[in-house]
Amino acid sequence: MATTIDNPTLLQRVLPLFRGFDGWLVAIVLMLAAAGLLAMYSAGYDHGTRFVDHGRNMLIAAGILFLAAQVPPQRIMAFAVPLYLAGVALLVAVALFGITKKGAQRWVNVGIVIQPSEILKIAMPLMLAWWFQRREGQLRPLDFAVAGLLLAVPVGLIMKQPDLGTALLVLASGLSVIFFAGLPWKLVLPPVLLGLAGVAVLVVMGDDWCADGVRWPILHDYQQQRICTLLDPTRDPLGKGFHIIQGMIAIGSGGVFGKGFMAGTQTHLEFIPERTTDFIFAAFSEEFGLLGNLYLVVGFLLLVWRGLAIAMGAGTLFARLMAGAVSMIFFTYAFVNMGMVSGMLPVVGVPLPFISYGGTAMVTLGLALGILMSVARAQRLPVPGKPVAA
């Protein structure tokens, strides 16, 4: 017995690191990851080493999740301000002397080439959660205004690159923190109603506003074209509308049960553009049909539910806001990707979590899950000096 205590095995040393892990969260993530590997094997079958690389990215993300889960929420809070300031500074650097690829200036060389906007997907909700934690118990309208300014600066810099997809994700993560912090409904409803009215007017007046030669203020030309293409993909079926049309054909042709694994014609005859990245949902739908889609939808809803449940049980305002925002990040990713592939939202560069190929996005999601797991562990592990409830 003394030998076991004095010389613990590797397993005995490692197991305590997994104490407090949320079993539900692990099971749901594994459920979605399995679907991602299955989809990538088929969609990326003749696409080089995409399947192997996707598996490697998942393992890297799992490692990041594990490491982040070991850091208590209180220590994570200490990184909020430095990470936010570093992210904004790098965005300014991108605007001044960033690297341009395919017409977008989104990268900067700091010894290695990085895309700073990815940092803000995590730094933004951390910063706002830190801000509201500092103002807990004395929130005033001015505090929400400051939070809005903290959110508007990076979102504006990201949109200028331009990168509408990432700007949308950063905006959604920040707004979720502001909403969960207690933003009054009287301030929420007017912009929501105004947005719905704008969408209604756009649908009715779309033919006139999308006519040749008409230019919209604020939006870039490519952003205007994406909205017009959403309203009527047949305007340019072999150009701007090709993605949406082929995605809808693939989803519809899958029917209820799908064409079967590796049997998707739209996928393997290469009619679906970006079939391993942004449009992998169309490839998955073609082969696994409505039942496969329901599997993914239920999986993401369970992930969001579990994340919000962890948020509700968090011990501090910072942890609650942080966990709630991370949960909504996953909702936004899934909602926007499925919506754009199905022809219900404009096409933007937003991947489907765990399903789409992409190392940077997978690492970001792994970090987000690690933060969520950290909050869950803080609820379960005993606090030194505090009696454990029976």
C-alpha positions as CSV (number, residue, x, y, z in Angstrom):
1,M,0.0,0.0,0.0
2,A,2.8,2.4,0.9
3,T,4.4,1.7,-2.5
4,T,1.2,2.8,-4.3
5,I,1.2,6.1,-2.4
6,D,4.9,6.8,-2.7
7,N,5.2,5.7,-6.3
8,P,1.9,6.3,-8.0
9,T,1.5,5.0,-11.6
10,L,1.1,7.3,-14.5
11,L,-2.6,6.6,-14.6
12,Q,-3.0,7.5,-10.9
13,R,-1.2,10.8,-11.6
14,V,-3.4,11.6,-14.7
15,L,-6.8,10.6,-13.4
16,P,-7.1,13.5,-10.9
17,L,-6.7,16.0,-13.8
18,F,-10.0,14.7,-15.2
19,R,-11.9,15.2,-11.9
20,G,-14.9,17.4,-12.2
21,F,-15.2,17.0,-16.0
22,D,-18.8,17.3,-17.1
23,G,-19.8,13.9,-18.5
24,W,-22.8,15.3,-20.5
25,L,-20.6,17.8,-22.2
26,V,-18.0,15.2,-23.1
27,A,-20.6,12.8,-24.5
28,I,-22.3,15.5,-26.6
29,V,-18.9,16.7,-28.1
30,L,-18.0,13.1,-28.9
31,M,-21.3,12.7,-30.6
32,L,-20.7,15.6,-32.9
33,A,-17.1,14.8,-33.4
34,A,-18.0,11.3,-34.7
35,A,-20.4,12.9,-37.2
36,G,-17.6,15.2,-38.3
37,L,-15.2,12.4,-38.9
38,L,-17.8,10.4,-40.9
39,A,-18.7,13.5,-43.0
40,M,-15.1,14.4,-43.6
41,Y,-14.1,10.9,-44.7
42,S,-16.8,11.0,-47.4
43,A,-16.6,14.7,-48.5
44,G,-12.8,14.6,-48.4
45,Y,-12.3,11.2,-49.8
46,D,-10.6,12.5,-53.0
47,H,-9.4,15.7,-51.4
48,G,-5.9,14.8,-50.3
49,T,-5.3,14.3,-46.6
50,R,-8.3,16.2,-45.4
51,F,-9.7,13.3,-43.3
52,V,-6.4,12.7,-41.5
53,D,-5.8,16.4,-41.0
54,H,-9.3,16.8,-39.6
55,G,-8.6,14.0,-37.1
56,R,-5.3,15.7,-36.1
57,N,-7.0,19.0,-35.7
58,M,-9.6,17.4,-33.4
59,L,-6.8,15.9,-31.3
60,I,-5.1,19.3,-31.0
61,A,-8.4,20.9,-30.0
62,A,-8.9,18.1,-27.4
63,G,-5.5,18.9,-26.0
64,I,-6.3,22.6,-25.8
65,L,-9.6,21.8,-24.2
66,F,-7.9,19.7,-21.5
67,L,-5.3,22.3,-20.7
68,A,-7.8,25.2,-20.6
69,A,-10.1,23.1,-18.3
70,Q,-7.3,23.0,-15.7
71,V,-7.3,26.8,-15.3
72,P,-9.8,28.0,-12.8
73,P,-12.3,30.7,-14.0
74,Q,-10.7,33.3,-11.6
75,R,-7.3,32.9,-13.4
76,I,-9.0,33.0,-16.8
77,M,-10.5,36.4,-15.8
78,A,-6.9,37.7,-15.4
79,F,-6.3,37.1,-19.1
80,A,-9.4,39.0,-20.3
81,V,-8.0,42.5,-20.5
82,P,-4.5,41.7,-21.9
83,L,-6.0,39.3,-24.5
84,Y,-8.6,41.9,-25.6
85,L,-6.0,44.7,-25.8
86,A,-3.6,42.5,-27.7
87,G,-6.3,41.4,-30.1
88,V,-7.4,45.0,-30.8
89,A,-3.8,46.1,-31.3
90,L,-3.2,43.3,-33.8
91,L,-6.4,44.3,-35.7
92,V,-5.0,47.9,-35.9
93,A,-1.8,46.4,-37.2
94,V,-3.7,44.5,-39.8
95,A,-5.4,47.7,-40.9
96,L,-2.1,49.5,-41.2
97,F,0.2,46.9,-42.7
98,G,-1.7,43.7,-42.9
99,I,-1.3,40.9,-45.5
100,T,-3.9,40.8,-48.3
101,K,-5.1,37.6,-49.8
102,K,-8.0,37.2,-52.3
103,G,-9.0,40.8,-51.8
104,A,-9.2,40.7,-48.0
105,Q,-6.6,42.2,-45.6
106,R,-7.0,39.9,-42.6
107,W,-3.5,38.7,-41.7
108,V,-0.4,40.1,-40.1
109,N,3.1,38.8,-39.8
110,V,4.4,38.8,-36.2
111,G,7.1,36.2,-36.8
112,I,4.4,33.9,-38.0
113,V,1.4,34.9,-40.1
114,I,-1.8,35.0,-37.9
115,Q,-5.4,36.2,-38.3
116,P,-6.0,38.4,-35.2
117,S,-9.8,38.4,-35.7
118,E,-9.8,34.8,-34.5
119,I,-8.5,35.9,-31.1
120,L,-11.5,38.2,-30.6
121,K,-13.9,35.3,-30.8
122,I,-12.8,34.4,-27.3
123,A,-11.3,37.7,-26.1
124,M,-14.5,39.6,-26.7
125,P,-16.8,37.7,-24.4
126,L,-14.0,37.4,-21.8
127,M,-13.5,41.2,-21.8
128,L,-17.2,42.0,-21.5
129,A,-17.7,39.4,-18.8
130,W,-14.7,41.0,-16.9
131,W,-16.3,44.4,-17.3
132,F,-19.7,43.4,-15.9
133,Q,-18.0,41.5,-13.1
134,R,-16.3,44.7,-12.1
135,R,-19.6,46.6,-12.2
136,E,-21.7,43.9,-10.4
137,G,-24.3,45.3,-8.1
138,Q,-24.0,48.8,-9.5
139,L,-24.9,48.5,-13.2
140,R,-26.1,51.7,-14.9
141,P,-27.1,52.5,-18.5
142,L,-23.7,54.0,-18.9
143,D,-22.1,50.6,-18.2
144,F,-24.0,49.0,-21.0
145,A,-22.9,51.9,-23.3
146,V,-19.3,51.3,-22.4
147,A,-19.8,47.6,-23.1
148,G,-21.3,48.5,-26.5
149,L,-18.2,50.6,-27.3
150,L,-15.8,47.8,-26.3
151,L,-17.7,45.6,-28.7
152,A,-18.0,48.1,-31.6
153,V,-14.3,48.8,-31.9
154,P,-13.1,45.2,-32.8
155,V,-16.3,44.5,-34.8
156,G,-15.7,47.7,-36.9
157,L,-12.1,46.8,-37.5
158,I,-13.0,43.3,-38.6
159,M,-15.7,44.5,-41.0
160,K,-13.2,46.9,-42.5
161,Q,-10.9,44.0,-43.6
162,P,-13.6,42.9,-44.8
163,D,-14.7,39.7,-43.0
164,L,-18.4,39.7,-42.4
165,G,-18.5,36.1,-41.1
166,T,-16.0,36.6,-38.3
167,A,-17.5,40.1,-37.5
168,L,-20.9,38.4,-37.1
169,L,-19.5,35.8,-34.7
170,V,-17.7,38.4,-32.6
171,L,-20.8,40.6,-32.5
172,A,-23.0,37.7,-31.5
173,S,-20.7,36.6,-28.7
174,G,-20.5,40.1,-27.3
175,L,-24.2,40.8,-27.6
176,S,-24.9,37.6,-25.7
177,V,-22.8,38.7,-22.8
178,I,-24.5,42.1,-22.7
179,F,-27.9,40.5,-22.9
180,F,-27.1,38.0,-20.1
181,A,-25.8,40.8,-18.0
182,G,-29.3,42.2,-17.7
183,L,-29.8,44.5,-20.7
184,P,-33.4,45.8,-20.3
185,W,-36.0,44.5,-22.8
186,K,-37.0,48.1,-23.7
187,L,-33.5,48.4,-25.2
188,V,-33.6,45.0,-26.8
189,L,-36.9,45.1,-28.6
190,P,-36.6,48.3,-30.7
191,P,-33.5,47.2,-32.7
192,V,-34.9,43.7,-33.1
193,L,-38.2,45.1,-34.5
194,L,-36.3,47.6,-36.7
195,G,-34.2,44.7,-38.0
196,L,-37.3,42.6,-38.8
197,A,-38.9,45.6,-40.5
198,G,-35.8,46.1,-42.6
199,V,-35.8,42.4,-43.7
200,A,-39.5,42.7,-44.7
201,V,-38.8,45.8,-46.7
202,L,-35.8,44.2,-48.4
203,V,-37.8,41.1,-49.4
204,V,-40.6,43.3,-50.9
205,M,-38.3,45.8,-52.6
206,G,-35.5,43.4,-53.4
207,D,-36.0,43.4,-57.2
208,D,-35.7,47.2,-57.3
209,W,-32.8,47.5,-54.9
210,C,-30.8,44.7,-56.5
211,A,-31.1,46.1,-60.0
212,D,-27.9,46.7,-62.0
213,G,-26.2,49.9,-61.1
214,V,-27.9,50.3,-57.6
215,R,-25.3,50.6,-54.8
216,W,-26.2,50.4,-51.1
217,P,-24.5,52.6,-48.5
218,I,-22.2,51.1,-45.8
219,L,-22.0,47.6,-47.3
220,H,-19.2,46.5,-49.6
221,D,-20.2,45.4,-53.2
222,Y,-19.6,41.7,-52.4
223,Q,-21.8,41.9,-49.3
224,Q,-24.6,43.5,-51.3
225,Q,-24.3,40.8,-53.9
226,R,-24.6,38.1,-51.3
227,I,-27.8,39.5,-50.0
228,C,-29.2,39.9,-53.5
229,T,-28.2,36.4,-54.4
230,L,-30.0,35.1,-51.3
231,L,-33.2,36.8,-52.4
232,D,-32.9,35.3,-55.9
233,P,-30.1,32.8,-56.6
234,T,-31.3,32.4,-60.2
235,R,-30.0,35.9,-61.0
236,D,-26.6,34.3,-61.6
237,P,-27.0,30.5,-61.4
238,L,-23.5,29.8,-62.7
239,G,-21.8,32.5,-60.7
240,K,-22.8,34.1,-57.4
241,G,-25.9,31.9,-57.0
242,F,-24.1,28.6,-57.8
243,H,-23.2,27.8,-54.1
244,I,-26.7,28.3,-52.8
245,I,-28.4,26.4,-55.7
246,Q,-26.1,23.4,-55.5
247,G,-26.4,23.3,-51.7
248,M,-30.2,23.3,-51.8
249,I,-30.2,20.6,-54.5
250,A,-27.9,18.4,-52.4
251,I,-30.0,18.9,-49.2
252,G,-33.3,18.2,-51.1
253,S,-32.0,15.2,-53.0
254,G,-31.1,13.5,-49.7
255,G,-34.7,13.0,-48.8
256,V,-35.6,11.5,-45.5
257,F,-33.0,8.7,-45.2
258,G,-30.2,10.1,-47.6
259,K,-28.4,8.4,-50.5
260,G,-26.1,6.5,-48.2
261,F,-22.5,6.9,-47.0
262,M,-20.1,7.7,-49.8
263,A,-23.0,7.7,-52.3
264,G,-23.7,11.4,-52.6
265,T,-23.6,12.3,-56.3
266,Q,-23.6,16.1,-55.8
267,T,-20.7,15.7,-53.4
268,H,-18.5,13.2,-55.3
269,L,-19.2,14.7,-58.8
270,E,-17.9,18.0,-57.2
271,F,-21.1,20.1,-57.8
272,I,-20.9,21.3,-54.2
273,P,-18.3,24.0,-53.8
274,E,-16.2,24.0,-50.6
275,R,-17.7,20.6,-49.7
276,T,-15.2,20.0,-46.9
277,T,-15.4,23.4,-45.3
278,D,-18.3,25.9,-45.4
279,F,-20.7,23.7,-47.4
280,I,-20.0,20.3,-45.7
281,F,-23.6,20.4,-44.3
282,A,-24.9,20.0,-47.8
283,A,-22.7,17.0,-48.4
284,F,-23.8,15.5,-45.0
285,S,-27.5,16.1,-45.8
286,E,-27.2,14.4,-49.2
287,E,-25.8,11.2,-47.8
288,F,-27.7,11.0,-44.5
289,G,-30.9,12.9,-45.3
290,L,-33.4,14.5,-42.9
291,L,-32.6,12.0,-40.2
292,G,-28.9,12.9,-40.4
293,N,-29.8,16.6,-40.2
294,L,-31.9,16.0,-37.1
295,Y,-29.0,14.2,-35.5
296,L,-26.8,17.3,-36.0
297,V,-29.5,19.7,-34.9
298,V,-30.3,17.7,-31.7
299,G,-26.5,17.5,-31.0
300,F,-26.0,21.2,-31.2
301,L,-29.1,22.0,-29.2
302,L,-27.9,19.6,-26.5
303,L,-24.5,21.3,-26.6
304,V,-26.1,24.7,-26.1
305,W,-28.5,23.4,-23.4
306,R,-25.6,21.9,-21.5
307,G,-23.5,25.0,-21.8
308,L,-26.3,27.2,-20.5
309,A,-27.0,24.7,-17.6
310,I,-23.3,25.0,-16.6
311,A,-23.6,28.8,-16.9
312,M,-26.6,28.9,-14.5
313,G,-24.7,26.9,-11.9
314,A,-21.6,29.1,-12.0
315,G,-20.4,30.7,-8.8
316,T,-19.5,34.1,-10.1
317,L,-21.0,36.6,-12.5
318,F,-17.9,36.4,-14.7
319,A,-18.1,32.6,-15.0
320,R,-21.9,32.8,-15.7
321,L,-21.5,35.4,-18.4
322,M,-18.5,33.6,-19.9
323,A,-20.1,30.2,-20.0
324,G,-23.3,31.6,-21.4
325,A,-21.5,33.5,-24.2
326,V,-19.4,30.4,-25.1
327,S,-22.7,28.4,-25.4
328,M,-24.1,31.0,-27.7
329,I,-21.0,31.0,-29.8
330,F,-21.8,27.3,-30.7
331,F,-25.4,28.2,-31.5
332,T,-24.3,31.1,-33.8
333,Y,-21.8,28.9,-35.7
334,A,-24.4,26.2,-36.3
335,F,-27.3,28.5,-37.0
336,V,-25.5,30.6,-39.5
337,N,-23.8,27.8,-41.3
338,M,-26.9,25.6,-41.7
339,G,-28.9,28.7,-42.6
340,M,-26.6,29.8,-45.4
341,V,-26.2,26.3,-46.8
342,S,-30.0,25.9,-46.8
343,G,-30.5,29.2,-48.6
344,M,-32.1,31.0,-45.7
345,L,-29.1,33.3,-44.8
346,P,-26.5,35.0,-47.0
347,V,-23.3,33.0,-47.7
348,V,-20.6,34.0,-45.2
349,G,-17.4,32.2,-44.2
350,V,-18.7,30.4,-41.0
351,P,-17.8,26.8,-40.5
352,L,-20.0,24.1,-38.9
353,P,-18.4,23.2,-35.5
354,F,-16.6,19.8,-35.5
355,I,-17.9,19.0,-39.0
356,S,-16.1,21.6,-41.3
357,Y,-12.4,21.3,-42.1
358,G,-10.2,24.0,-40.6
359,G,-7.4,24.1,-38.0
360,T,-7.9,27.6,-36.7
361,A,-11.6,27.2,-36.2
362,M,-11.1,23.9,-34.5
363,V,-8.5,25.3,-32.1
364,T,-10.8,28.2,-31.2
365,L,-13.7,25.8,-30.5
366,G,-11.4,23.6,-28.4
367,L,-10.4,26.7,-26.3
368,A,-14.1,27.6,-26.0
369,L,-15.0,24.2,-24.8
370,G,-12.1,24.2,-22.4
371,I,-13.4,27.4,-20.8
372,L,-16.8,25.9,-20.5
373,M,-15.3,22.8,-18.9
374,S,-13.3,25.0,-16.5
375,V,-16.5,26.6,-15.2
376,A,-18.1,23.1,-14.9
377,R,-15.1,21.8,-12.9
378,A,-15.2,24.8,-10.6
379,Q,-18.7,23.8,-9.6
380,R,-17.8,20.2,-8.8
381,L,-14.3,20.4,-7.2
382,P,-14.1,21.3,-3.5
383,V,-12.7,24.7,-2.6
384,P,-9.8,24.5,-0.1
385,G,-11.0,25.5,3.4
386,K,-14.6,25.3,2.4
387,P,-16.7,22.3,3.7
388,V,-18.1,20.0,1.0
389,A,-21.9,19.7,1.0
390,A,-23.2,16.3,2.0
